């Protein structure tokens, strides 16, 4: 198995969840994931935002606000529903994933909740549709104001593992409170929750980057990453608090802190501009964690390879 750093478009088409996980592990903290709001208008109407993120160095593309029962990616208008994700993979030459939200209707909220369609939740029907549409990975997490709790994430991991088996990589965790009052700051994902998520079947534990959520230091995050690694899981540290729209020096600080903490996957969120990080910040992040050589190769490599 190649490390993901050396994988090209043709390699990704042959990977299952275990292969993708191992390729990321072998890359030793040099994998970049860019999140895209699926229905947001492209920055440049001639291409999708996923193509733009890929061209600036992203290895993995994560679609947010994607409804599996009404599939749509802004910039793709001439494909049937079941063709959209395979076509996006062809355009980008990258593995494609999506967010699904395990909403807890009983948990106490910090603020008024937003309505979420079933096609964006982690229901059994939605997970079965994920398999049909051809996604490479899922991310069980919560957008702001949706009311996603750790308890429901744990249940969703078990449900996803039973349905998706070894065909789709499972990422799970929280970037911020998602509106749940009991799960904020340093208490967002306690150690016992880390164990619970991994025991339930998560391949990758999602945690907030130090500096994105109040009270989470590099040292605290390093302890949580180490705990996940000791249990055999990978980790993804995330910028999900609109700081993906900060200046490049801030992005480089996040990148180095995440590398020090032990991140296997570096996530950059979708709110730099509407629906995508500032493209230059994707490149700055990539250069910081793996240098110009690997960044430029990822940017330049043809999807025909």
N, C-alpha and C positions, 0 to 999 in steps of 0.2 A: 504493500500500500504506500502510495506517495504521501508526503506531507502536503497539506493544502496549498502551501506556498508554491509548490511546483505543479499543481493541478491546472489543467486547461479545460475548456468547454467540453471536449469529448470525454474527459475523465469524469466529470460531474454526472454525465448521463448514465454512468454505470454504477453509481453509488447507492447503497441502501443506508439506513440510519447508522449502522455500526461502522460502515466504511467512512461516512462523513465525519462521525465522531472521532475515529482514529486518525483521520487526516488532519483534523483540527488539533488533536492532542500532539501529534508529531511536529506541528508548526511552532510549538513552544511560545505561545502568547503573541502570535503575529497574525491573527485573523481579524479582519474588519467586517462588521455587519452594519449596514445602513438601513434605517427604517424609512418607509415611504407611506404617506397617506394615499391609499389607492384611488379614491375619487377626486383628489385635489388636482386642479388643472396643472398641466406640466409647465415648468418655468419657460420652456421653449416648445412651441406647439408642434414642431416637427418630430419630436422624440418624446418618449415617456420619461418620467422622473427616475424610474428604475434604470434605464439606460444611462442617464446622466450620472447617477450615483456609481454605477459600475465603471464608467469611464474615468472617474476620479479616484478609483482604487478600492472600492468595496468588493469583498469576496462573496458576501452573502447579502441577499435582499429580503427584507422583512416587510410585508404589506400590512398596514394598519387600516382599520375601518373597512375591511373587505367582508362583504356578506356572501357566504358560500351558496346561498339560495338565489342570489341575484349578482352573479360574478361580473365585476367591471373593474377595469384599470383605465384611468384617464389617459388618452393617447392611443388606445386600441379600440377601434369602432367597427371593424369589419370581420370579427370572429364570433363564432358561436360560443356559448357559455363554457362548454367543455374544452374549447380550444385555447382559451385565453392564457392560462398558466403555462401550458406547453409552448405556446408562441412567445410568451415573455421570457421563458428560459432560453429559447432559440435566439431572441433578440439580444439578450444580455450575456449569455454563456455562463450564467451563475445559478446556483441553487436558490430556490424561491421558497419562502415561508410566509406564514400569516399569524397575526394575533387572534386568539380566541379568549373571551372573558368569562371566567367562572364567577358569576354574580351571586352574592349572598343577600337574599331578600330580607333576612332576619337581623343582619348586622347593623349596628348603630352607625349612622352616617355623620360626617362632618358638615356636609352641605347638601343642598337639593340635588337629587340624582338626575342623570341624563337617561333617557330611554335608549335601550340597546335592542336591536332586532335579534331574533333567534339565530339568524345566520352568522352573527358575530359572537355568539356565546359558545361555551364548551359543552353543549348538549350532545347526547348520543347521535341524534340525526345530523347535527352539524359536523361532528367528527367523521361520520361515515361519508359525508359529502367531501370532506378534505381529501380522503383517499381517492375518490372518483376524479377529483379535479387535478390531481397530480402534484401536490405540494411535496417538497423535500423535508420540511420541518415545520413544527408549530411552536408558538410561544404562548404559554398559558399565563396571562398577566392581566393587568387592568389599566385602562385609560383613566384620566382624572374624572371624578364625580360618578363613577359607574358602580361602586360598592362591591368590589372584588376583594374577597377575604382569603387568608391563608388556608382556612379550613376548606373552603370550596375549591381552591387550587389543588389541594391534596386529593380531593375526591375526583377532580377532573383529570389529574395525572393517571390515576388508576383506570379511569374510564378510557382515556386515550390509549394507554398501553394495551388494554384488552382489544381495542378496535384496530389500532394502527400497527401493533406488534413491532417488527423490526424494519418496517418500510419507511417510517417517518421519524426523524429525530425530535425529541421532546425537550423543549426549554421551559422552565417554570420558575416563577418568583415575582417580585414586585420592584418597580423602579421608584415608586412613591406610594403614598397611603392608599391611592385609588378611592379616597373618600371615606375610608374606614377609621373611626376615631381611635380605636384601640391598637392600630398598627401604623404608628408614625415614628419618624426619626430612628434612633438606634434600636428601638423595639420593633421595627418593621418585620424583620425575619429572625426570630430567636434561634438559638442553636438547635433546640429540639425540633423546630420547624424544618431546618435544613435536613436533619436526619429523616424526618417524616417524608419530605418531598423526594429524597433520593431512594428511600425504601419503597416508595410508591411506584418508582420507575422513571423518574426524571433523568435524562442523559446529561442535561446542563442546568446548573442552578443559576438563576438570574438574581443579581444583587445590584443595588445602586452604587455608582462610582463615589468614592470619597469626594466631598465637596459639592455634591448635588442635593443631598438631603441633610438637614441639620443634625449634628451630633454624630456623624459617621466619619471617623478618621481613617487614615491609611492603615494604622495599626489594628484597629477593630476589624476592618474589612479583611486584612491579611489573615487574621485568625479564622474568620468565617470561610474564606477561600481554602485555607489549609484543611479545615474540617471537611469541606466538600471533597477535596482531593483525596483525603484519607479514606473516604467512603467510596472512592472510585468514580466520582462524577467530575465533569468539567464545570467551569464557571464562566459566566458572561457578566461583565461589569458595564453598567448602562448610564448614558447621559440622556435622561428622559424628562428633564425639567426645563426645557427650552434653552438651556445653556449651549446647545448645539449651534445657537445663533450668536454666541459670544465671539470675541476676537481670537485670532489664531494662537496667541500666547497662552490664553486660558485653556484652549483645546490641547495644546502641548503639555500643559501642566496636568490636566486630567489623564492624558495618555500615559505619561510617565508614572503617575501615582497608581494607575490601574496595573501597569506592568510590574511595579514594585509589589503591589498587593497580590499578584499572581494570576491575573485574568488570562483565561485561554481565548476568549472572544471579547473584542472591544466593540461595544454598541454605540452608535451615534444616532440620536433621535431625529424626528421628522418635523421639528418646529423651528428650524433656522429661518427659512422662508416658509410659506404655507405649503406643507406637505413634504418637505425635504430639508435636510441639513444644508447649510451653506456649502456648496460643492468644494470650495477651497479648504474648508475645515475638514472635510473627509480626507482630502489629500494630505493636509497638515498632520492629521491624526496618524494616517498610515506611515508617513515619513518618520514620524517620531518613534513609532514602535518597531519599524522594520527597515528604515532607511530608504534612500532613493532607488536603490537597485531593485528591490522587490516591489516597491510601489510603482515604478515606471514600467516594469515588466507586466504587472497586473493591469495597468492602465492601457498598455500598448498591445498586449497579446490578442491576436485575432480570434474571433469566435469560431473560425474554421479549423483551429488547432485541436 
